[in-house]
Amino acid sequence: MGLLATPGVAAAKPSSSSSDGSSLTPDAPTTSDSPRRTAPGQNMAVATNGVVRVDKGTATAISDGQGSVAIARGVDSSALASGGSKAFARGAGATAIADPGRCDCAGSPNKAIASGDGSTATATGSGNTAVASGNYSTATATGIANTATASGYDSTATATGLSNTATASGAGSTATATGAGNTVTAHDSQSDATAIGGGNTVSAYGYQTEVTVQGNANTVAIHGDPVAYQDNATTAEVTGDNNKVTVFGGDTETRVEGDGNKVTVNGSSDPNTIFGGFSDIVGDNNVATVQGYESGVLINGDGNQVRAGFGGSDAANFVQVIGNDNTGEAGHGQFNEAGVYGNNSTAVAYGDENFAAVTGDNSSAVAGPGVNNEARADGPNSSAGALGTNSTAEAGPNETVVVYTP
């Protein structure tokens, strides 16, 4: 950048002292965005409006241009401000950079605040704000009107593009917003949230949760467990537009690809659960609900209504649908399976260890309520019902078969 050698640039260079801490001088009044005052010390540098105000110890401050303010406090701290921007660094090894850079959109100053030991805050472009308050945290805001906040220990927040907000508040968390109008938050320890596109709202709660969204106008939130075992943390991946995805419970994996899908997953809230559920939705305008541990759905098609589990003690229920405008349900118990391969068909398995399968169009298969029932409908226009206990019903094309065993 060459600011140290540029005429009109104020640079407060470090001396040999190694103690930290200092306070602002009357020449550099405290603003609402500047770090709070500390006891006087020997490591402080202040440069404002191209004029060196303070030069003590190993702190470094560089200011270029009218309205630029750079203040560094702490051992080996550094602050750089140009183009009317403000940079505040407080803490050992803290670095704050506020600079228009190569942006041709300059109009609003940038603001960078690094207030944790070893933290780095960088705001480049126009009207960006980067705040790194956690020790060893990194906040980067690049583009126009972006905000990046990293408050957790060793956290990373990155906002790139236009009017994005990225917040990483958990220890070791990562929040990344790229595009326009995205809001991304990584709340808890080692959580990871990413949005690429426009108008997305993405949140990751819980230990080691991970969510990635690519597209536009998606709303995705995952709520994992406070702890996770091995590498079986809660994850979600969404690609497309206008999807709404909510995941609760630990050790679940959810993938959505398409537009206009509504997906709700309620997995186990028991942190001791090792094996979770898996759901994969590919298509448009599907509605999927999963409740209970080790439950899941697989959808490939459009306009399907699918549910695995209904709450309570439901567990290990699974539904697979391939086609369009189908209904599949499994639950009100455990170890139920329902599957549809076709269009405008229905498969339902209620109770325990029931199985319902449909192949073809405009057909239905119902297994249960009861235990260990099996219903198969091979369409088109077929219907099979297996009710009670240990019943088996098979229907061919244009047939209706109902079997009840008390």
N, C-alpha and C positions, 0 to 999 in steps of 0.2 A: 504493500500500500504506500510505503514511502512517506508516512506522515512525519516521522522524526526529522527528515531532511527538507521538509516543505516550508517555505516562508509563511509566517502567519500561524504556524502550528505551535501550540503550547505543549511541551513535553516535560513532565516531572520525572527525572531519571533517578534510579535507585542509588543509594549510598551503601556503606558497608554494614550498617546496623542490622541486627537480627531480631530485636524484640518487636512485638506487634501491638496494634491498637492505637487509635488516635481519635480526635474529635474534629468536627468541622470548624473552620475559621469563620469570622464574620464576613469575609469576602465571598464565601460559598454558602449561602443560607440553606437550611434544611428544607427539603420539599416533602410532600406527602408520600412520594415514592422512594425517597432516599432511605438508607439504613438508619436505624436508631443510633443515637449518640452513645459513644463508649468512652471509657476513661482515656485521658491523654496518653500517647505512647510515641514510639519512635519510628513506626512503619506506617506512613501515610503520605498520599500524594493527591493533589487536587489541581485540576486544570480546567478553566472555564473561559469561554469566549476567546480562545487563542492566547490566554494569559496564564502563566504558572502561578498558582496560589500557594501551594505547599509542596515541599520536596523533602521527605524524610525516609530514611532507612531503605528497605528493599521493595517498597511499593512503587508502582509505576502508573502514571496517569498521562494520557495523551488526549488533547482536545483540538479540534479543527473546525473553525467556522463560528459565526455568531450564534449564540444560544446553545452551543454545545457544552455539556457539563460531564466531566469525568472525575470520579472520586474512587480511590483505592485505599483500603485499610486492611492491614494484616501482612504477615511475612510473605513475600513473593506474590502479593496480590497485584492485579493489573486491571486498568479500566481504559477503554478507548471509546471516544464519542466524536462523531463528525456530523456535518449537515444539520446542525441544530438538535441533535439527539442527546440522550442522557444515558450514562453508564455508571453504575454503582457496584463496586466489588468490596465485599467485607468478608474476611476470613482468610486463613492461611492458604495460599495458592489459589484463591478465588480469581476468576477472570470474567469481566463483563465487556461486551463489545456491542455498540449501537452505531450502525453505519449504513447509509443509503446503499453502499456497494455499487453494483452496476445497474441498479434499477433505474429505469427511465421514468418511473412513476412518482418520483419524489414530490412530496407535497405536505406530508405529515411526518413529524420526527419519530424516531424509534426510541424504545426504552428497554434497557437491559439491566437486570438486577441479579447479582450473584451474591448470596448471603450465607452460603455454607462453605465449610472448609473443602477445598478442592473442587468447588462447584464452577460451572461454566454457563454463562447466559449470553446468547448471541441473538441480536435482532437486526436483520438486514432487509432493506427495502423501504417501505413507506407505512408508517402508522402501526408498526408491529411492537408487541410487548413480549419479552422473554424474562421469566422469573425462575431462578434456580435457588431454592432455599434449603434443600436437603444437602447434607454433606455428600460430596462426590456426585452430586446430581448434575444433569445437563439439560438445559432448555434452549431450543432453537426455534425462532420464528422468522420465516423468510417469505417475502412477497408483499402483500398489501393487507393491512388490518388483521393480522393473525395474532393469536395469543397462545403462548406455550408456558406451562407452569409445571415445574418438577419439584415437589415438596418432600418426596420420600427419599430415604437414604439410597444413594446409588441409583436413583430413578432417572428416566429419560423421557422428555416430552418434546415432540417435533411437530410444528405446524407449518405447512408449506402451501402457498397458493393464495387464495382470497378468502378472508373472513372465516378462517378455521380456528377452532379452539381445541387444544390438546392439554390434558391434565393427567399427570402421573403422581399419585399421592401415596402409593404403597412402596415399601422398601423393595428395591430391585425391579420396580414396575416400569412398563414402557407404554407410552401413548403416542400414536402417530396419526396425524390428520393431513391428508394430501388431496388437494382439489379446491372446492369452493363450498363454504357454508357447512362444513362438517363439525360435529361436536364429539370428541372422543375422550373417554375417561377410563383410566386404569386405577381402581380404588385400592386394591389390597396387595399384599406381599407377592412379588414375582408374577403379578398379573400382566397381561399383554393385550392391548386393544389397538386395532388398526382400521382406518377407514380410507378408502381411495375412491374418489368420485365427488358427488355433490349432494348436499343436504342430508347426509346420513347422521344418525345419532347412535353412538356405540358405547356400551359400558361393560366393563369387566369387574365383577365382584368375586371375592374369594381367592384362596391361595392357589397359585399356579394356573389360574384360569386364562384362557386364550381365545380371542375372538377376532376374526378378520372379515371385513366387509368390503366388497368391491361393486360399485354401482351407484345408484342415485335414490334418494328419498327412502332409504331403509331405516328401520328402527330395530336395533338388536341389543338385548341385554342378557348377560349370563350371570347367574348367582351360584357360585360353587361353594364348596365346603371350606371351613376355616383351615383345614389341613387336607392334604392329599397324599396318597400312598403310591410309591413307585412313580411312574410317569402317567398315572391314570387320572389326570386332572380334567376338569370340565372344559370342553372346547366347542367352538361354533365357527362355521365358515359359510358365509352368505355371498352369493354372486347374483346380481340382477337388480331390479328396480322395484320400489314400493313393497318390499317384504317387511313383515312384522314377526320377529322371532324373539321368544322369551324362554330362557332355560333356567330351571331351578335344580339344585341338588348336585352332588359330586359325581365324578367319574362317568360323565355322559359325553357323548360325541354327536354333534348335530351338523348336518351339511344341507344347505338349501341352494338350489340353482334354478333361477327362473324369475318370474315377475308376479307380484300380487299375491304371494303365498302368506298364509297366517299359520305360524307354528308355535305351539306351546309344549314345553317338556318339563314335567315335574318328576325328577328322579329321586333317588334316595337322599334324605337329609342326614343319614347316619354316616359320619366320617369314617367309620370302620368298613364301609362297603368297598370292596376291592374291585368288583366287576360291575360296570355300569351298562347303560343302554346305548344303542346306536341308532340314529335316524338319518335317512338320506332322502331328500325330496328334490326331484328334478321335474320341472314343468311350471305351469302358470296357474294362478288362482286356486291352488289347493288349500284345504284347511286340515291341519293335522294336530292332534293332541295326544301326548304321551304322559301317563301317570304311573308311577311305581318303578322300583328298581329293576334293572335288567330287562326293561321293556323298550320297544322301538317300532318304527315304521319305515317302510321303503315304498316310495311313490315314484312312478315314472309316467307322467301324463298330465292332463289338465282337468281342473274342476272337480277333483276328487274330495270326498269327505272321509277322513280316516281317524280312527281313535284306537289307541292301545292302552287299556287301563282306565278305570273310572274312579280311582282314589281308594281310600281305606287300606285294606291289606292286599290290594291287587299287586301282582308282581309277575315278571317274566312273561308278559303278553306281547304278541308280535303280529303285525299286520303288513301284508305286502300287496300293493295294487299296481298293475300295469295296464294303462288304458285311460279312458276319459269318462268323467261324470259317474264314477263308481262310489259305492259306500262300503267301507270295511271297518268292522269293529271286533275287538277281542278284549274280554275283561270280566268284571264281576267275579274275580277269582284269580287263579294262577295257571300258568303254563298253557294258555289258550293261543291258537293260531288261526288267522283268517287270511285268505288270499283270493285275489281277483285278477284274471287275465282276460280282459275284454272291455266292453263299454256298457254303461247304463246297467250295471249289475251290482248285486249286494252279497256280501259274505259276512256272517255274524257267528261268533263263538263265545258263549257265555257259560261261566261256571268254572270247572277245573279240568284241565287236560282235554279240552275239546278242540276239534279241527274242522274248519269249514273252508271249502275251495270251490271256486267258480271258474270255468273256462268257457268263454263265449259271451254273447251279448244278450241283454234283457233277461238275465237269469238270476237265481238266488239260491244260496245255501245257508241253512241255519243249523248249528250244532249246539244243543243245550236249550234252556238251562239244564244243568245236570253235570254228570261226570263221565269222561272218557267216551264222548260221542263223536261220530265222524259223518260229515255230510259232504257229498260231492255232486255238483251240477255241471253237466257238460251241455252247453247250450248249442244253438240259441233257444230262448224261450223255455228254459227248463227250471224246475224248482225241486230242491231236496231239503228235507227236514229230518234231523236225527235228534230225538228228545229223550230225556230221562237219563238212564244209565247204560253205558256200553251199547248204544244203538249205532247202527250203520245204515245210511241211506244214500243211494246212488240213482241219479236221474239223468237220462239221455236227452237228446234234443226233443223239444216240445213235450216233455214228460213232467209229471208231478209225482214225487214219491215222498211219503212221510212215514217214519218208523218211530214208534214210542215203546220203550222198554222201562217198566216201573223199577 
